[in-house]
Structures are given as structure tokens and as C-alpha cells.
Amino acid sequence: GYSAEARAAAILEGLGLPTHVHQDSLSTLSGGFKLRVLLAQVLASAPDVLLLDEPTNHLDILSIRWLEKFLREFPGPAVVISHDHRFLDNISTHILDVDYQTVTLYGGNYDDFLRGKQEERDRREKEIASREREIAHHQQFVDRFRAKASKARQAQSKLRLIEKKSDSLQSLPTSSRRYPNFRFEEKRHSGREVLEIKEIRKAFGDNEVLHGVDLTVNRGDRIAIMGPNGIGKSTLLKIVMGDLEPDAGAVKWGYETHPGYFAQDHQEQFESPDHTAQDWISSFCPGKTIGFIRGEMGRVLFSGDEADKKLEALSGGEAARLVFCKLAIERPNVLVLDEPTNHLDLESIEALVDSLKQFDGTLIFVSHDRWFVSQLANRIVEITPDGIRDYQGTYEAYVHDCGDDHLDVDTVVIKARAQKRGKKASSREDGSTPDDASDRDGARKKKKPKAESAGDTARIRDLAGRRDVITGRIEASESRIEEIEGTFADPGFYEGTEPEEVRKLESERNELLTEVERLVAEWEGIEGEIERLQ
């Protein structure tokens, strides 16, 4: 009906498909627009549940903003896989993390998840360190008295305690996260003026996308080129790199400039898809040894048999990492990147940001990833239908000064919310077990003769009974401590438990640890007294 058609039109508009293409055949649309239509079809069907796999791919920034608003207002549950840091921050209420050989649910958005995951890891590491200190303390006692026949029973009791603690002590699994080691180094510095663009015009049929662009790029600039899809961002980069002829205007590269290009359709660079990844990289470094080539590929996670993969079999992320490997080998002093994060996972994006921050050359890039832009840009060039807006400054400064946020949603609200969000209280560190005062006192006292009277024998029997009772209390307390710590380690415990209950369990655990230390000291004192009387 009419309402369904109006809803579909609104969703298509929100996802960046202009009204004049709504009635066009799918076969006439670009690949990116076809994917938007498929996404619009899902959203327009009024589903009860949404399952979205990388929904921001091929969306421009304005469309991502619209999708964020749609998802925040969506009444049902939505499960989203995305590599867009800011997008996850803006839509998520929970994060499911697949790592350390398990799946863990964290409450909050992506930034909350990063903090929570680190705090949880730190807490578990402290617990293991505390257990190891306790075991080492008990082992010292065993080592000190192992050789004494009179201490055999005491040492055996201690060994049982050590075995019980050691059996429950498990090392933390290593992370399954894999971070590539991108490295971009200049062959040599370029001249001060890197690139001059003069009066560039380009039209496709009747649609003129570039209307006389003028731009000068200087050494050290980190330029983010922004604007909605179809405005000509990728077209401008293709003209700059000589892959596309302008209708008018000129491009002039400066002295000693050596540009390296990451194209949005970078897989088209693989001219022989039946070749292997190693074959392709080898073609860019003639004369280099296999060891050098394998080493460079290993940096971007192509190790072992992965280097022998056919180019046609590479995933989008693998193909992107391979192109970055090529750029690292070529050592350009100007990097021109068109949507470099499109197929990368979050670990690769973070590694790419770190490496680009270390790059001493000039950076020109197009990206719809707002976090990526905010981390790298020191100059914003916005392409509009009326020309370009050239802002000398960071993304945050651009947003503040222009008052028109093209990359974010409700910036002020999100910032205020983030500032209010306090860091959760850190796990308490357990104190180390105190020294054995009874042993110190016993060492200063003069040793008495062995007991021969019936009174001494009865006293030893009474002390042995008390020692066994204390041993049972120690084992019971340690069993309860293990139970509490197992509860703490249960995935989702902190998200599904009231803070007051968490505090009660932490308090009980700390009291039990103190009680165990007191009982162990009393146990050792009784053992010393029995030895004195024997």
C-alpha cells in the first residue's frame, strides 16, 4: 500500500539513494547502491529481529548516521557484526566478545567493552598471582622442614594444601586476536609542495561530479577528503593517481614525490588471479630473497601456507593486507588511500592507525570510518556540490568550528555521556601472607627435652587433635574461596549480578583469605609446639 511505499522511499533516502533512482532497475545500479537496496529491503520489511553483517560497508557518512538513528529506535533486538568503532559505540548496548577460547558478554558500548575486558583480565591475573604467592609461602615451609623426620606429618599436611591449590590454578589462555605489523617508511623525503590540483572538472554523462577543484597539498599534511557518496571523492583520487583523465584542469606532483595508492577496488590490481599471494608480492621486489619476501608477508599475517593462497581465493581483508604489504615494500613518501578500512577487521584497523601515525610522509585519504578520521587527519577537505571546504585542523576542531558534524551523530550528547561514565572500581589486591611469628619465637627459645611423662603425651595428643580441626577449617575456607572465584570467572557474572551482591561476595572472599592466613599461622604454631614437646 501507500504507507509501505512511503516507508520504503524514506529508508532508501536515508541510505543515500536519491529519489530519481528509486524506480530504476537494479541492474542499472552500481555495486554499492545494490547493497544499499538489499539493506533497505531488510529494514523496510518491519522485522522482529535484525541480523546485520557489516551493514556500514559501502555506506557514506550521512547514511551511517541515518542507520544509527534507525537502529537506536528499532524496538526489537539487533545483532550486528561491524568493524566500525564509532558505529558500535553509538548503537551497542552489549558486546559479545569471542576471544580467549570462550565467548563473553559485556554490557555497554564498544568503549565500555574495551575497558571492561581489560579490567577483567587484570583481575584474573591478580587472582592467579595471589594464589601463586600463597603456594610459594606454603612451599617454603615444606622445603624448610622436609628433611626432618619429626616434621614429616606437618610437611605432608602442607603438601596436601599445596596440591589442592595447584590443581585449581589454571593459566589464562592467550588471546586469539591477530594484529598485523604494518610499517610504512619513506624512501626519501619529498619536496615541501607535494601536490597541486588546478581547476579539475569531471563529468559522467550529464552528471558533473567535480566542479573545478583547486587544492594544494604540502609535506606532512594528513588530509581526510569527505563528502557523500557520488560527490566525486574516489574520482578525484583516481585523477590524482593518473588512473582517470579529467575533463579539464591539471594535476602536478612536487619534487621527489613517490606516491603509493590503495584503491577502493584494490582487488582489480590482481591482474592474474590464478597466481599466489607470494607470486604477486615477488613481482614488486625483484632480486630480493624468498626470506625477505616471506618476512614482509609475515608482517601482514601471511605465514606458512597462507602465502601460497591464490589471489582469487583471498578474502577482502586478506587482499587489503596484501596491498599494504606491497606499499610497505615500495616505501612511498605520499600515501593515497581510498576507503582503506572497508574490509579490515578491528585489529587490522587499529594496527593501520598505529602505523600511519608513525609515517613521516604525506597522507591523503577517503574514509567513512569516523574513528579512523579522528585519529589521523590534521586537515579536512569537504567536497560539496558548490565546491570544496578546506579546513586546516583536526576533525574535532573542524566539528567545533564549523558546527556541522558530517561524521558523527549527536556529538555533544555522546561526549557528555562519556564524561559521566566512570571507570569501574578495580579489583582489590590481596596482601601477602605474614611471616610465621611462632617459628621466629620458637627459634629464640631454648629447646626442651623430649616428653617422657604421661602429661606431655596427653598434651601432644590434644595439640594434634586441634591441628587436625584447623586443617579441616583451612580446607573448607579455601574450598569456599575457590567457589567464589569460580563465580567471578563465570562469563556474564558481572553483567547479570547486582552490584551489592558482587560487593558481598568480594567482602566474604577477603574475610576468608584473612581467616586462612590466621589459621595457617595457628597451624604452624601448633606444629612447632608439638615438635618442642617431642
Secondary structure, 3 states (H helix, E strand, C coil): CHHHHHHHHHHHHHCCCCHHHCCCCHHHCCHHHHHHHHHHHHHHCCCCCEEEECCCCCCCHHHHHHHHHHHHHCCCCEEEECCCHHHHHHHCCEEEEEECCEEEEEECCHHHHHHHHHHHHHHHHHHHHHHHHHHHHHHHHHHHHCCCHHHHHHHHHHHHHHHHHHHHCCCCCCCCCCCCCCCCCCCCCCCCEEEEEEEEEEEECCEEEEEEEEEEEECCCEEEEECCCCCCHHHHHHHHCCCCCCCEEEEEECCCCCEEEECCCHHHHCCCCCCEHHHHHHCCCCCCCHHHHHHHHHHCCCCHHHHHCEHHHCCHHHHHHHHHHHHHHHCCCEEEEECCCCCCCHHHHHHHHHHHHHCCCEEEEECCCHHHHHHHCCEEEEEECCEEEEEECCHHHHHHHHCCCCCCCCHHHHHHHHHHCCCCCCCCCCCCCCCCHHHHHHHHCCCCCCCCCHHHHHHHHHHHHHHHHHHHHHHHHHHHHHHHHHHHHCCCHHHHCCHHHHHHHHHHHHHHHHHHHHHHHHHHHHHHHHHHHC
